[in-house]
Structures are given as C-alpha cells and as structure tokens.
Amino acid sequence: MKKLVKVVSSVVIALSFAGMGSQVVSAATAPLATAQVAPTDPAIKKGQKIVVVVKDTKKQTVSVYNAKAEKTNKSVKMGSEYTAKAVKKVNGKKIVKVSNGKWLNTKDVTQD
C-alpha cells in the first residue's frame, strides 16, 4: 500500500511540474519575444544616429568589418551608439561606416 501511495504521489508531482513548465514557456515566448526584438532598418542614411542591437543573447558583441566587408578581429558591444558616416553595399552586404576603419553590417544596427 505504501509503495502505491509513493508511486501515485510521484506521478502527480511530476505531472504538476511538467504542467507548470509548459505554462512558463508559453507565457515567455508569446508576448515578450515580439516586444524585445528591435526592427533593423536597411534604409539607414549618412548622418543618422544608429544603435547596435544583438540577436544572440549569449554573445553581447557584434563583429566589425573593414571597407571590403571582411570581418576583422574587433567587435563592438550591444547598445553602442554611433552616427553613420557612410553606407555602401559590398559583396551583397550592406555596411555602415561608424568611425575610421570601423564598418558594421546593417543587420546588426537599428536607427535611434
């Protein structure tokens, strides 16, 4: 009798935890995921203020490119604010010049 009570109670506890976990996941993904995504604007123009946004939450940095749209070993942090000095398209990538020798992919920035 005691074994039966233990088995039933452990099954009930496991099901209750599974039910709570699915509620938390569904609540976290539905309204918050869309609110936290910042839209990137591919129509950034010279002189506009831009902010670096990160899509990967573990890595809080974005790669820096050179004028030929090649990645360098440098990176900038999320939330950094710049003024667009120039915008050009190279090898299918649209890049924005933020300072001397630093270019960012337009997918990684949004207008301020």
Secondary structure, 3 states (H helix, E strand, C coil): CHHHHHHHHHHHHHHHHHHHHHHHHHHHHCHHHHHHCCCCCCCCCCCCEEEECCCCCCCCEEEEECCCCCEEEEEEECCCEEECCEEEEECCEEEEEEECCEEEEHHHEEEC
